[in-house]
Amino acid sequence: MTSILLHVHDDSGAESRLQAACDIARAAHAHINCVQVTSMPGLIASDLYGGASMAPAIAAELQEIDARLRTRMEERLRREGVSWDWRQAEGDLVHGLLSASALSDLMIVTLPAGPRREMSDPPHIVDDLALGGRTPVLAVPQAARGMAVTGRALVAWDGSQQASVALRMAVPFLKLAEEVNVVTVEEAGKYPFPSTDAPEYLARHGIKSQLHVWPRDGRSVETALQAAIGVLSPDWMAMGAYGHSRLRELVFGGVTRSMLRQARVPLLLAH
């Protein structure tokens, strides 16, 4: 891993994203690509109620706000002792980040808080980025003060394609971790998969791990996984994103949706 994309925006998750990026960059000797996307509010961009007439003034104000943030961030990054550069874009936030991530090994954004809204703070973009691109997404809780990438890691494993992608993408991080736990939740009636595949794969990469087959005990998979997290106390975890369609998870609930709402540690997501 050599290139980290850091989403730069003046919101309540800005500090936790910055600290996580710097922690990873120092631990992995990686470079940080700071990406700032200036987006026009939806009502203005769509010309709803004649909003387009205000667009030039609003665009100028947004650019001024972003310029002040860039000055503060550049001063801060110079003190952090990491390698970094800056990329500026305009337009749709998700599209801008996905376009900038083509040659990134990781995107760092913030876990969503509360219901999804047009002007959420921080913006709800984790699922769109995880589903829309090929780059793994590290979703950092707003309250986090960095990322202990060299600490305890947890891998959620269910044998799916999504979990396999997440496992492969997590290898550079897992090599840095002092402890790696692979957790699979028992699911009665589901076609059995070889739980040992993940630890064996990691062993071939020189990564020692401990496999835990967690009992479901009548609970949902996400509840059992949360119980495992509570016992094993990981500093961060990796998991596949949206094994079912996002619409199905929205209607019926699902592991990804639950973790995005409840996670208290950084989540490495891949689809």
FIKEDREN-801834 format. One record per residue (C-alpha): x, y, z; residue in three letters. Coordinates in steps of 0.001 Angstrom, whole numbers. Layout:
      px      py      pz resn
       X       Y       Z  ALA
...
***
This chain:
      px      py      pz resn
       0       0       0  MET
    1527    3293   -1090  THR
   -1303    5736   -1855  SER
   -4119    6887     456  ILE
   -6984    9097    -710  LEU
   -8147   11392    2090  LEU
  -11533   13060    1678  HIS
  -11010   16690    2703  VAL
  -14091   18589    3812  HIS
  -14899   20877    6725  ASP
  -17314   18639    8618  ASP
  -17535   16928   12003  SER
  -15463   13954   10798  GLY
  -12556   15944    9351  ALA
  -10216   15504   12324  GLU
  -10762   11753   12686  SER
  -10145   11224    8956  ARG
   -6954   13254    9060  LEU
   -5583   11436   12087  GLN
   -6397    8022   10601  ALA
   -4686    8959    7321  ALA
   -1562   10174    9123  CYS
   -1416    7085   11348  ASP
   -1646    4770    8350  ILE
     804    6812    6281  ALA
    3419    6659    9040  ARG
    2888    2946    9735  ALA
    2881    1911    6056  ALA
    5223    4603    4662  HIS
    2380    5666    2377  ALA
    1565    8890     535  HIS
   -1643   10860    1223  ILE
   -3624   12265   -1712  ASN
   -5811   15011    -224  CYS
   -8914   15345   -2404  VAL
  -11217   18318   -1938  GLN
  -14428   18392   -3977  VAL
  -16407   21639   -4149  THR
  -20039   20605   -4660  SER
  -22969   22880   -5444  MET
  -26022   22236   -3200  PRO
  -28612   20117   -4998  GLY
  -31392   22718   -4963  LEU
  -29131   25256   -6649  ILE
  -27655   22832   -9170  ALA
  -31100   21674  -10262  SER
  -32398   25248  -10663  ASP
  -35311   24444   -8386  LEU
  -37308   27612   -7660  TYR
  -34896   29641   -9782  GLY
  -31870   28713   -7711  GLY
  -29507   28932  -10661  ALA
  -29578   32729  -10466  SER
  -27774   32486   -7137  MET
  -25248   29935   -8346  ALA
  -22315   32282   -9158  PRO
  -22407   33948   -5734  ALA
  -22799   30649   -3898  ILE
  -20031   29025   -5945  ALA
  -17666   31904   -5108  ALA
  -18491   31604   -1406  GLU
  -17961   27835   -1421  LEU
  -14614   28238   -3181  GLN
  -13527   30793    -589  GLU
  -14504   28451    2254  ILE
  -12616   25578     633  ASP
   -9559   27790      71  ALA
   -9438   28686    3779  ARG
   -9744   25006    4692  LEU
   -6931   24123    2293  ARG
   -4635   26673    3913  THR
   -5336   25243    7388  ARG
   -4943   21642    6240  MET
   -1670   22279    4417  GLU
    -200   23944    7494  GLU
   -1324   20994    9596  ARG
      48   18363    7212  LEU
    3460   20024    7141  ARG
    3654   19459   10900  ARG
    2565   15810   10703  GLU
    5711   14598    8951  GLY
    3933   12659    6202  VAL
    4135   12685    2405  SER
    1113   14356     785  TRP
    -245   16273   -2185  ASP
   -3468   18137   -2970  TRP
   -6107   17643   -5634  ARG
   -9013   19988   -6204  GLN
  -12213   19056   -8054  ALA
  -15668   20497   -8599  GLU
  -19010   18775   -9066  GLY
  -20665   15731   -7541  ASP
  -18887   14589   -4376  LEU
  -19085   10825   -4925  VAL
  -18139   11036   -8593  HIS
  -15227   13333   -7760  GLY
  -13837   10985   -5114  LEU
  -14297    7890   -7280  LEU
  -12554    9575  -10198  SER
   -9637   10576   -7985  ALA
   -9351    7074   -6490  SER
   -8393    5262   -9690  ALA
   -4764    4843   -8577  LEU
   -5355    4874   -4814  SER
   -4971    1860   -2555  ASP
   -7468    3163       3  LEU
  -10115    5867     457  MET
  -10638    7370    3910  ILE
  -14081    8793    4684  VAL
  -16338    9089    7744  THR
  -18946    6673    9024  LEU
  -22429    8187    8565  PRO
  -24332    9565   11517  ALA
  -28109    9755   11743  GLY
  -30571    9485    8852  PRO
  -29469   10128    5297  ARG
  -30161   13730    4269  ARG
  -29141   16030    1425  GLU
  -26851   18118    3642  MET
  -25770   15529    6195  SER
  -22735   16309    8331  ASP
  -20607   14408    7538  PRO
  -22048   13403    4145  PRO
  -23474    9894    3694  HIS
  -21129    8596    1011  ILE
  -19606    5385    2410  VAL
  -21994    2953     714  ASP
  -21918    4828   -2602  ASP
  -18118    4725   -2650  LEU
  -17909    1072   -1595  ALA
  -20379       6   -4299  LEU
  -19279    2421   -7002  GLY
  -15533    1873   -7130  GLY
  -12754    -692   -6996  ARG
  -10828     952   -4166  THR
  -11450    -254    -596  PRO
  -13047    2288    1712  VAL
  -11938    2934    5278  LEU
  -14905    4397    7169  ALA
  -13747    6123   10351  VAL
  -16074    6946   13273  PRO
  -16418   10662   13957  GLN
  -15228   10232   17531  ALA
  -12067    8330   16568  ALA
   -8727    9903   17339  ARG
   -6672    8075   14771  GLY
   -6357    4429   13781  MET
   -4291    1838   15615  ALA
   -3445     -32   12416  VAL
    -710   -1958   14262  THR
   -3132   -3084   16992  GLY
   -5866   -5743   17011  ARG
   -7681   -6448   13745  ALA
  -10907   -8375   13148  LEU
  -11918   -9886    9807  VAL
  -15602  -10722    9298  ALA
  -15647  -13853    7135  TRP
  -18633  -15589    5534  ASP
  -17034  -17089    2439  GLY
  -18748  -14625      84  SER
  -17191  -12873   -2881  GLN
  -17475   -9564   -1042  GLN
  -15724  -10944    2046  ALA
  -12997  -12432    -157  SER
  -12345   -9082   -1815  VAL
  -12216   -7343    1567  ALA
   -9786   -9963    2873  LEU
   -7452   -9528     -87  ARG
   -7605   -5747     131  MET
   -6884   -5848    3872  ALA
   -3661   -7872    3580  VAL
   -1299   -4831    3647  PRO
   -2980   -3663    6867  PHE
   -3159   -7098    8438  LEU
     581   -7502    7969  LYS
    1016   -4531   10291  LEU
   -1400   -5768   12986  ALA
    -119   -7363   16165  GLU
   -3191   -9605   16423  GLU
   -5623  -10816   13754  VAL
   -8933  -12508   14551  ASN
  -11106  -14043   11839  VAL
  -14765  -14296   12874  VAL
  -17425  -16329   11113  THR
  -20985  -16499   12428  VAL
  -22749  -19855   12362  GLU
  -25814  -19771   10118  GLU
  -28142  -22764   10324  ALA
  -29522  -23863    6971  GLY
  -26985  -21941    4926  LYS
  -24715  -23845    2586  TYR
  -21556  -24489    4603  PRO
  -18300  -22864    3498  PHE
  -14767  -23720    4642  PRO
  -14190  -21393    7585  SER
  -10477  -22196    7490  THR
  -10038  -20725    4000  ASP
   -9415  -17218    5339  ALA
   -6779  -18163    7953  PRO
   -5040  -20396    5400  GLU
   -4990  -17579    2861  TYR
   -3550  -15185    5440  LEU
    -934  -17737    6489  ALA
     330  -17882    2909  ARG
     926  -14140    3235  HIS
    2857  -14650    6461  GLY
     -22  -13431    8656  ILE
    -891  -15415   11777  LYS
   -4564  -15336   12714  SER
   -7018  -16933   15126  GLN
  -10295  -18335   13777  LEU
  -13464  -17867   15848  HIS
  -16698  -19621   14871  VAL
  -19240  -17473   16697  TRP
  -22572  -19013   17760  PRO
  -25674  -17297   16438  ARG
  -27914  -18497   19293  ASP
  -31109  -17314   17611  GLY
  -29750  -13824   16994  ARG
  -29362  -12009   13694  SER
  -25950  -12310   12048  VAL
  -25228   -8643   12693  GLU
  -26123   -8971   16392  THR
  -23853  -12009   16770  ALA
  -21061  -10135   14974  LEU
  -21507   -7164   17289  GLN
  -21196   -9568   20233  ALA
  -17911  -10879   18820  ALA
  -16647   -7333   18460  ILE
  -17539   -6635   22071  GLY
  -15564   -9647   23284  VAL
  -12532   -9405   20996  LEU
  -12247   -5573   21214  SER
  -10611   -4922   17834  PRO
   -8991   -1599   16996  ASP
  -10342   -1912   13443  TRP
  -12093   -4481   11268  MET
  -12428   -5564    7642  ALA
  -15605   -6860    6040  MET
  -17294   -7288    2689  GLY
  -19913   -4674    1858  ALA
  -23455   -5474     713  TYR
  -23520   -9188      62  GLY
  -27193   -8599    -845  HIS
  -28444   -5697   -2952  SER
  -28542   -2366   -1156  ARG
  -32315   -2187   -1725  LEU
  -32809   -5544     -23  ARG
  -30653   -4469    2924  GLU
  -32610   -1222    3152  LEU
  -35925   -3070    3293  VAL
  -34998   -6129    5336  PHE
  -31923   -4930    7195  GLY
  -28470   -6420    6819  GLY
  -24983   -6745    8223  VAL
  -23479   -3862    6243  THR
  -26289   -1484    7078  ARG
  -26145   -2440   10749  SER
  -22386   -1985   10958  MET
  -22542    1416    9265  LEU
  -25017    2519   11936  ARG
  -23396     957   14991  GLN
  -19657     512   14419  ALA
  -17362    2164   16945  ARG
  -14116    1197   15218  VAL
  -12802    1972   11716  PRO
  -14318    -323    9064  LEU
  -12405   -1418    5994  LEU
  -15094   -2133    3375  LEU
  -14882   -3666     -79  ALA
  -17503   -4965   -2493  HIS
***
